[in-house]
Amino acid sequence: MLVLLNILLPAPCVLCSKTGPAICSNCLDRLALQAVQIELGNLTGFRFSQYDEDSSIIVRAIKEAGFTALLPLLAKTMLLSWPFQDDVVLVPIPSSKANYRKRGFSHTDLFAKALKKYGTGITVANLLISSRDRLDQVNLDPRQRLENLNEAFRAVSSKTLKGRAILLDDVLTTGATMLEASRCLVQSGIEVAGFCVLAQTRPRKPTK
């Protein structure tokens, strides 16, 4: 119900509170979403923003407050510098079972569908499902992140993909989630050509 209300009812800009779209044009310009290539292990991918104050507010608004009206605005802007020239199959990384129960939707699935709706040569395939509950990765150290994600996903059998499989997520931190999702797909015989994220966190400073 919350997601439906956020689509139907007008809401102020989540960043400046100006009446109008979920993100006003000025704030969207300030975000400066632009595809930047990044490497993660043997995977090549793209991020469109650093995970800063603005992007963190947007991500939390989508995930925690259900402001899914933000997703089409983000998708349209990302597509202006879309880095994939050939047909691609977006594979959204699923939310944990606990988060899905709490929110009632998968934000990455809705994100992928928005990119498909406004882009060309894009299809969506839900080839991954969460096989168990997992903890929030934010406060875990690298070892705990790996343990938390061990066999966290299960690949769904699919017919031959017409395009390249590209993993999609909202935020990339250490890359542990992305690498585990890729491992799961590859192990099931699905070739992963890369990944795409809205934002990437800055490297953490080592603690003394």
Secondary structure, DSSP 8 states (H G I E B T S, - for coil): -HHHHHHHS----TTT--SSSSS-HHHHHHH----EEEEETTEEEEESSB--HHHHHHHHHHHHH--TTHHHHHHHHHGGG----S-EEEEE----HHHHHHHSS-HHHHHHHHHHHHSSSEEE---EEE-S----STT--HHHHHHHHTT-EEE------SSEEEEEEEEESSSHHHHHHHHHHHHTT--EEEEEEEEE--------
